[in-house]
Amino acid sequence: MIVEASQRPQVGVPRTADEVTALLAAAGRGPEARLLVGDEVELAVLRAADLAPARYEGEDGIGALLEAVQREGGYAAVREAGALIGLEHEDGHRLSLEPGGQLELSTAPQPGVVALEAAARARLGRLAATADALGLWLVAGGMLPARQDDVPWMPKGRYRVMRAYFQGLGEAGRLAHHMMRRTLSDQVTIDYRDGDDARELLRLGYLLAPVTAAIFASTPLDGGEESGLLSFRAEIWRFVDPSRQGEPPGIVEAADPLRAYVEWALDAPMMFRVVDGEYVAMHGASFRAVLDAGAWPDGAPLTTADVWVHLNSVFPDVRLKRGLVELRAIDGQAPGELAGSAALLCGLLYDAEARAVVRDLLGDVDAAARAKARVEVPRRGLGAAYGRRSMLEVARALVDVARAGLARRAAAGLEDPRAPDLLASLERRLRAGRTPAEDLLDAWRGPWARDRRAWASALRVPSAGA
């Protein structure tokens, strides 16, 4: 939700990179807080009759779906220019509208991965039931099963500005509109306690990003045709905007990854600012210049809310937000496979012993090897190299580390004892050396007979009670 200018805090506004770094550090949850985990699941919304992407308007549109969900109670509406663009539930979960009509469920943060899986499954099932009643399907996975030209744009000012900005990048941003309109992700969010915790999570998160992209590669199709890739989504993200995507240069090796992240983010060209609730195009202007001046070119004072808006307009594989880390390199998964990513990352990053093993295992993978992996993973998945080892070897080792980490957390009362079991499906796939994309391709070429309805049916979110 956009914060009105009159409501923004006007004291303690950062004016330097050091002060922005301190702002992020101070947003940590604190040394005594219970660390929570969340998930952001993006879904395609398709018309059941013809599997066309739903438009916003009409009785079977996404606007009607959001209105129907709101009538179920407990929701506050988020509107822009009169259009309903999101919902915020009193229990903490949110629904938001992505550029091509993707519907994103952001779960309420949970104390562990078992609770997260149960909450997400229940909410998705209820949402699917509401969609079914309108003749709509909710479909998971990593890409809308539709051609680019068939996907509509949603009525949000932020996306109008972004659309024009990316268009102006030319070849460097040639797949940005595909990212906006067709990709579906599964973004795990974990808390950080303070600046030092954020620094370590940044470093480890970027080391893990190519591995998680390979493990969860699930996008072998492009609009109903084989793309020749295992993760078309990961390939798309290589051509969005080199100033705000991927891994910021030098961040893993930096003495202070948090400060390096801030410096990189401040140098990202501006897409927009928010003025009285409206998104105003900034056409690549320098945010650092605004920060230095403490004011906008029109004389309006810079606010802390403005700083957060800019920090949230970069899209790296690991992104810092208020008190949490977004891990963004993962393709959306099939409905029954959504728990694996959160279980893996919590097992690796919420246990001190597991973190130490990850540092030892991946610490020798240098920037060149990570860059090479980002090129190879979309095509080769687990067959890519990661430093001196194969990606499959690294993935198998990390899942073992995560299982041990979850078991220790369960023994300490920080996780449900069933938490390690959420890795079972992932372990079976890695024993076979396969990505979800390879299983999907086998079904596509075999029993599904290259039929798009069979594909969508297999990835359809089941309704509550189904």
C-alpha positions, -999 to 999 in steps of 0.1 A, spaced: 0 0 0 13 35 -9 19 57 21 6 93 16 33 120 18 16 136 48 19 104 68 56 98 62 81 103 90 100 135 87 128 130 112 160 109 110 159 109 72 191 92 58 214 114 38 244 92 32 252 56 23 263 50 59 229 62 72 210 41 48 231 11 59 222 20 95 185 22 85 186 -14 72 205 -26 102 181 -10 126 152 -27 109 164 -61 121 141 -81 144 164 -78 174 184 -104 194 155 -119 213 129 -120 186 114 -153 174 126 -156 138 97 -162 114 95 -174 78 72 -163 50 65 -172 14 54 -152 -16 37 -175 -41 27 -161 -76 -1 -178 -95 -15 -175 -130 -52 -167 -132 -67 -184 -163 -103 -186 -177 -114 -222 -173 -132 -222 -207 -102 -215 -229 -72 -211 -206 -67 -175 -217 -51 -153 -191 -78 -135 -172 -83 -98 -177 -89 -74 -150 -124 -64 -161 -156 -84 -164 -176 -109 -144 -148 -135 -147 -120 -109 -143 -93 -106 -117 -111 -75 -103 -142 -96 -97 -121 -123 -81 -106 -99 -56 -140 -84 -49 -153 -120 -42 -124 -127 -19 -130 -95 0 -166 -104 6 -154 -134 26 -145 -110 54 -114 -99 73 -98 -80 44 -89 -44 39 -90 -32 3 -60 -16 -14 -73 5 -43 -57 27 -69 -77 52 -90 -108 33 -78 -95 -1 -89 -91 -29 -64 -55 -40 -67 -48 -59 -35 -62 -72 -2 -47 -73 33 -61 -97 58 -63 -91 95 -42 -123 101 -13 -108 82 -15 -124 47 -18 -103 16 -30 -107 -20 -14 -84 -46 -17 -80 -83 13 -85 -106 18 -68 -140 3 -96 -162 -25 -105 -138 -5 -129 -117 -19 -131 -82 6 -131 -54 -1 -146 -20 22 -133 6 17 -155 37 15 -142 72 50 -149 87 50 -182 106 72 -196 134 83 -226 113 81 -243 79 54 -268 89 31 -240 101 40 -221 69 31 -250 47 -2 -255 64 -11 -218 63 -2 -215 26 -21 -247 16 -52 -236 35 -52 -201 20 -45 -213 -15 -72 -238 -13 -98 -212 -3 -86 -188 -29 -89 -216 -56 -124 -223 -45 -134 -187 -49 -118 -186 -83 -136 -218 -94 -169 -202 -87 -161 -175 -112 -149 -199 -139 -113 -193 -132 -83 -215 -126 -54 -207 -104 -23 -223 -119 11 -226 -102 45 -233 -117 71 -208 -130 55 -193 -161 21 -184 -173 11 -211 -199 4 -184 -225 20 -164 -253 34 -130 -244 10 -112 -267 -20 -129 -250 -13 -116 -215 -30 -83 -205 -15 -55 -185 -31 -47 -151 -43 -12 -140 -15 -2 -117 5 30 -119 37 14 -108 36 -10 -137 28 16 -163 60 34 -153 81 3 -151 68 -8 -185 80 24 -202 113 24 -183 122 -12 -194 112 -4 -229 138 23 -230 166 -1 -221 167 -17 -255 186 -49 -258 197 -49 -221 161 -52 -211 148 -72 -240 130 -97 -218 118 -74 -190 82 -73 -202 83 -111 -203 94 -110 -166 66 -86 -158 38 -104 -175 45 -141 -175 70 -152 -148 58 -168 -116 82 -172 -86 83 -187 -51 101 -162 -29 110 -173 6 114 -145 32 134 -149 64 142 -125 92 175 -109 101 183 -99 137 207 -70 131 232 -56 106 257 -84 112 231 -110 106 220 -92 74 256 -92 62 260 -129 66 226 -137 51 234 -115 21 267 -133 15 252 -168 19 221 -160 0 240 -150 -31 262 -181 -28 231 -202 -27 211 -185 -54 225 -204 -84 221 -237 -66 185 -230 -57 178 -218 -92 190 -252 -105 173 -273 -79 139 -257 -85 142 -252 -123 106 -257 -135 100 -236 -167 108 -256 -198 79 -242 -219 74 -209 -236 38 -203 -243 30 -239 -249 62 -247 -269 94 -262 -256 119 -234 -250 150 -256 -251 157 -245 -215 150 -260 -181 144 -226 -165 131 -201 -191 123 -179 -161 159 -177 -150 170 -169 -186 144 -141 -187 159 -126 -155 193 -123 -172 178 -97 -195 157 -74 -174 179 -45 -163 217 -50 -156 216 -22 -130 191 -39 -107 191 -77 -114 211 -108 -104 240 -104 -81 255 -70 -73 291 -70 -83 316 -76 -55 290 -81 -28 300 -116 -17 337 -107 -15 331 -73 1 344 -67 37 309 -53 44 283 -69 22 255 -47 37 273 -15 28 282 -29 -6 245 -37 -12 235 -2 -2 260 14 -25 248 -7 -54 211 0 -47 218 38 -44 234 37 -78 205 20 -95 188 44 -119 154 56 -106 123 43 -123 98 62 -102 90 81 -70 57 83 -51 40 117 -48 7 119 -29 0 82 -36 9 84 -73 38 69 -92 58 95 -110 83 85 -137 119 95 -130 135 83 -163 167 69 -148 175 99 -126 201 95 -98 187 87 -64 221 93 -49 219 129 -60 185 132 -43 200 116 -11 229 140 -11 207 170 -15 180 158 9 154 171 -15 138 163 -48 144 185 -79 110 201 -73 121 212 -38 101 185 -18 120 172 11 133 136 9 117 113 34 126 79 49 96 64 30 112 76 -2 144 57 7 124 25 12 106 30 -21 139 32 -39 154 2 -21 123 -19 -30 127 -9 -67 158 -32 -72 153 -68 -80 184 -88 -72 184 -125 -64 186 -116 -27 168 -84 -16 168 -67 18 135 -53 30 124 -41 64 138 -67 88 138 -95 63 157 -111 34 139 -121 2 154 -151 -16 142 -146 -51 160 -170 -75 135 -198 -74 110 -207 -101 74 -212 -90 67 -248 -82 38 -272 -86 11 -269 -59 22 -299 -40 59 -289 -40 57 -255 -25 71 -264 9 105 -276 -3 121 -243 -9 112 -228 25 123 -260 42 156 -260 24 164 -224 30 153 -224 67 174 -255 73 204 -238 58 201 -203 71 183 -205 105 208 -229 121 243 -217 131 259 -251 124 243 -253 90 255 -218 81 290 -228 89 289 -258 67 274 -237 38 303 -213 42 328 -241 40 311 -258 11 306 -227 -11 333 -203 2 356 -212 -27 331 -205 -54 343 -172 -68 325 -145 -87 335 -158 -121 322 -193 -112 289 -178 -100 285 -157 -131 292 -188 -153 266 -208 -133 240 -181 -139 245 -186 -176 245 -224 -175 217 -231 -151 188 -220 -173 200 -245 -199 216 -273 -179 199 -271 -145 216 -296 -121 241 -305 -149 257 -271 -147 291 -267 -129 295 -247 -97 331 -239 -91 351 -272 -90 320 -294 -84 288 -303 -103 257 -285 -93 240 -318 -85 268 -327 -61 265 -294 -43 227 -296 -42 227 -331 -27 252 -319 0 231 -289 8 199 -308 12 217 -331 37 229 -300 56 194 -285 56 178 -317 70 203 -317 98 196 -280 105 159 -286 106 164 -315 129 184 -294 153 158 -266 152 131 -292 160 151 -306 189 154 -270 203 117 -264 200 120 -240 171 104 -262 145 77 -288 144 94 -323 145 79 -330 111 99 -302 95 127 -324 80 100 -345 62 92 -315 40 125 -322 22 115 -357 13 102 -349 -22 133 -328 -30 156 -356 -18 139 -381 -41 143 -359 -71 180 -352 -63 187 -389 -59 174 -393 -94 194 -362 -105 164 -344 -120 148 -310 -119 111 -304 -119 115 -292 -155 127 -326 -166 97 -343 -150 74 -318 -166 90 -323 -200 86 -361 -198 49 -357 -190 45 -331 -217 60 -353 -244 42 -384 -230 9 -387 -212 -1 -350 -217 5 -353 -255 17 -317 -256 -18 -305 -246 -18 -272 -228 -49 -281 -208 -33 -312 -195 -3 -291 -185 -24 -265 -167 -46 -291 -150 -15 -308 -135 -4 -274 -121 -38 -262 -110 -42 -253 -74 -68 -277 -58 -98 -261 -42 -104 -263 -5 -122 -296 2 -112 -311 -32 
